[in-house]
């Protein structure tokens, strides 16, 4: 299997901007979430664990901040097929803007893929300096300049949780947003579908808000190999809503379930563990 960009989808699936949001953040330092990713093709199996841990810190230049660490790990049985040990970190302000400060990715996948990437935002957020190092390749340096706030994929996840979902529901209009997985720019179209009950496996059943998403690379370049989340079988992204995300219908707004096609097969993700939530998880449905 070629490089599996699970986090690119998982966090792209919850990336939003240019929407009204609450001034009261729905998360706090000490929160920890964990997900199990299931892959389905010729077989169905739980293959990957994704953990997200949030701590409070003081940034020397920007003041009060959060430090979010996301780790992607294949279960031991699958290590011999395609081993993943990826760590993504982001630092962002802990005020209502949750503006990105810097981002770091350290990836070790398969037998020989090793890469590190850094993003560093200017204080006015107009630019993000990018540096990418890969084994056997020259160091790549570039600068992203986008209208509005360009957010990294982890920061975008936390941004999604402070949105005004009532506004999204009442307007009925889709929103287009911009984010970066670290090496390119993705355009996302996001639409509020409705409210549903959804099962998240071991974590239980939840009252949830359902969202539909479509991904389009900014440069519309669909070339390149690899396993692509949200793509059709020929590996291209199509202008359609094929990705679905459910977030808890309570003050936490944590992602509880998602599903998406891929260039090979499909994936699903379920919340498996949680602790340190700021509010009671009131959306959870008691066992009958």
C-alpha positions in Angstrom: 0.0 0.0 0.0 1.3 3.5 -0.8 1.4 6.4 1.6 -1.9 6.5 3.5 -3.0 10.1 4.2 -5.5 9.3 6.9 -5.0 12.5 8.9 -5.3 14.6 5.8 -8.8 13.3 5.5 -9.7 13.0 9.1 -8.9 16.6 9.9 -9.8 18.0 6.5 -13.2 16.6 7.1 -13.7 19.0 10.0 -12.0 22.2 8.6 -14.1 25.3 8.6 -13.5 29.1 8.5 -15.4 32.4 7.9 -18.3 31.4 10.0 -19.8 32.9 13.2 -18.6 31.0 16.2 -19.0 31.1 20.0 -16.7 33.1 22.1 -16.7 30.4 24.7 -14.3 27.6 23.7 -15.8 24.1 24.0 -12.4 22.5 25.0 -9.7 23.0 27.5 -6.3 21.7 28.4 -6.2 18.1 29.5 -8.7 16.9 26.9 -7.9 13.6 25.2 -9.7 11.9 22.3 -9.0 8.6 20.6 -10.4 7.1 17.4 -10.3 3.7 15.6 -10.0 3.8 11.8 -11.6 0.9 9.9 -10.6 0.1 6.3 -12.8 -1.8 3.9 -11.9 -3.2 0.5 -11.6 -7.0 -0.1 -11.8 -7.3 3.7 -12.9 -5.1 6.6 -10.5 -4.5 9.5 -9.6 -2.0 12.3 -6.2 -0.8 11.1 -5.2 2.5 12.7 -5.5 4.3 16.0 -5.7 8.2 16.0 -5.2 10.0 19.3 -5.6 13.8 20.0 -4.3 15.4 23.2 -4.6 19.0 24.1 -2.5 20.9 26.7 -2.3 24.6 27.7 0.9 26.5 27.3 2.4 30.0 27.2 3.9 31.0 23.8 6.9 33.4 24.1 5.6 35.7 21.4 1.8 35.1 21.2 0.9 34.6 24.9 -1.7 32.0 26.1 -1.8 29.1 23.7 -2.9 25.4 23.2 -0.5 22.7 22.1 -2.3 19.9 20.3 -0.6 16.5 19.6 -2.1 14.0 17.2 -0.6 10.5 16.8 -1.4 8.0 14.1 -0.4 4.4 14.8 -1.2 1.2 13.0 -2.2 -1.7 15.2 0.6 -4.2 15.6 -0.9 -6.9 13.4 -0.8 -4.4 10.4 2.8 -3.2 11.1 4.3 -5.8 8.8 2.0 -4.7 5.9 2.3 -0.9 6.3 3.6 0.5 9.5 2.7 4.0 10.5 4.1 6.1 13.4 3.2 9.7 12.6 3.1 12.6 15.0 1.4 15.9 14.1 1.7 19.0 16.5 0.2 22.4 16.3 0.3 25.5 18.5 -2.5 28.0 18.4 -3.8 30.9 20.5 -6.3 30.0 23.2 -8.6 33.0 22.6 -11.7 33.0 20.5 -9.7 33.3 17.2 -7.7 30.1 17.9 -5.2 31.5 15.4 -2.4 29.1 14.3 1.1 29.8 15.4 3.2 26.9 14.1 2.9 23.3 13.0 5.2 20.2 13.0 4.7 16.8 11.3 7.1 13.9 11.9 6.1 10.9 9.8 7.6 7.4 9.6 5.6 5.1 7.3 6.2 1.8 5.5 9.7 0.5 5.3 11.5 3.6 4.2 9.3 6.7 4.2 10.6 9.3 6.7 9.6 13.0 6.5 9.4 16.1 8.7 7.5 19.3 7.9 7.2 22.7 9.6 4.8 25.6 9.1 5.4 28.9 10.8 2.8 31.8 10.6 3.6 35.5 10.5 2.1 37.4 13.4 -0.5 39.0 11.1 -1.4 35.5 9.6 -0.9 36.7 6.1 1.9 34.1 5.4 2.9 30.6 6.4 6.5 29.6 5.8 6.8 25.9 4.9 9.8 23.6 5.2 9.7 19.9 4.2 12.5 17.4 4.6 12.3 13.9 3.2 14.9 11.1 3.1 16.9 11.2 -0.1 15.4 14.5 -1.4 16.4 18.1 -1.2 14.9 20.3 1.5 11.8 22.1 0.2 11.1 25.7 1.3 8.1 27.7 0.2 5.7 30.3 1.5 1.9 30.1 1.4 -0.1 33.3 1.1 -3.9 33.0 1.1 -6.8 35.4 1.6 -8.2 34.9 5.0 -6.7 32.6 7.6 -5.0 29.5 6.3 -5.2 26.8 8.9 -3.2 23.6 9.4 -5.2 20.4 9.6 -5.1 20.1 13.4 -6.0 23.7 14.1 -8.9 23.3 11.7 -10.2 20.4 13.7 -10.5 22.6 16.8 -11.9 25.5 14.8 -14.8 23.2 13.6 -15.9 22.7 17.2 -16.5 26.5 17.9 -18.8 27.0 15.0 -22.4 28.2 15.2 -24.2 25.1 13.9 -27.6 26.8 14.4 -26.5 29.4 11.8 -25.4 26.7 9.4 -28.7 24.9 9.7 -30.9 28.0 9.3 -28.9 29.4 6.3 -29.0 26.1 4.4 -26.0 27.3 2.3 -22.7 25.4 1.8 -19.5 27.1 2.8 -16.1 26.9 1.1 -13.0 26.9 3.2 -9.2 26.7 2.7 -6.6 24.7 4.6 -3.3 22.9 4.2 -2.2 19.4 5.1 1.4 21.0 5.0 2.4 20.6 1.3 -0.6 21.8 -0.7 -3.8 23.8 -0.5 -7.2 22.2 -0.3 -10.6 23.8 -1.0 -13.4 22.3 1.0 -17.2 22.7 0.6 -19.1 22.0 3.7 -22.9 21.6 4.1 -25.1 21.0 7.2 -27.3 18.0 6.5 -29.3 17.5 9.6 -29.5 15.8 13.0 -29.2 12.0 13.4 -28.4 9.4 15.9 -25.1 7.5 15.2 -23.3 4.6 16.7 -19.6 5.1 17.5 -18.9 1.5 18.5 -17.3 1.2 21.9 -17.9 4.8 22.8 -21.7 4.3 22.5 -24.5 5.9 20.6 -24.8 9.7 20.1 -27.2 12.4 19.1 -25.2 14.1 16.3 -25.0 16.8 13.7 -24.4 15.4 10.2 -22.1 17.3 7.8 -21.4 16.6 4.1 -18.1 17.6 2.5 -16.4 17.8 -0.8 -12.6 18.2 -1.4 -11.0 20.0 -4.3 -7.2 20.7 -4.6 -6.7 24.4 -5.2 -4.5 23.8 -8.3 -7.0 21.1 -9.5 -4.0 18.8 -10.1 -5.3 15.3 -9.5 -2.1 13.6 -10.7 0.1 11.7 -8.4 0.0 8.3 -6.9 -1.0 7.1 -3.5 -4.0 6.3 -1.4 -6.5 9.2 -1.5 -9.3 9.7 0.9 -12.5 11.1 -0.7 -11.3 10.3 -4.2 -12.9 8.0 -6.8 -11.4 4.6 -7.8 -9.3 6.3 -10.5 -7.6 8.4 -7.9 -9.2 11.8 -8.9 -11.3 14.1 -6.7 -14.8 14.7 -8.0 -17.0 17.7 -7.3 -19.5 15.8 -5.1 -20.4 15.2 -1.5 -19.0 11.8 -0.7 -17.5 12.5 2.7 -19.7 12.6 5.8 -18.9 13.6 9.4 -21.0 13.4 12.5 -20.2 15.7 15.6 -21.7 15.4 19.0 -24.9 17.5 19.4 -23.9 19.1 22.7 -21.5 21.9 23.9 -18.4 19.8 23.1 -19.0 19.3 19.4 -16.5 16.5 19.2 -16.3 14.3 16.1 -17.8 11.0 16.9 -18.0 9.2 13.4 -17.0 9.7 9.8 -17.2 7.8 6.5 -15.6 8.3 3.1 -14.7 6.5 -0.1 -11.1 6.2 -1.1 -9.2 5.5 -4.3 -9.1 1.9 -3.1 -12.0 0.8 -0.9 -13.4 3.1 1.9 -12.8 4.1 5.5 -14.7 4.8 8.6 -13.7 6.3 11.9 -15.3 5.9 15.3 -14.7 7.6 18.6 -13.3 4.9 21.0 -12.2 6.8 24.1 -12.5 10.3 25.6 -11.5 12.1 28.8 -11.0 15.6 30.1 -14.0 17.1 28.3 -14.9 20.6 29.3 -18.6 19.8 29.4 -20.7 16.8 30.0 -21.2 14.6 26.9 -24.9 15.1 27.1 -25.4 13.9 23.5 -24.6 10.3 24.5 -27.6 8.1 24.5 -28.0 5.8 27.5 -28.1 2.0 26.8 -31.7 0.8 26.7 
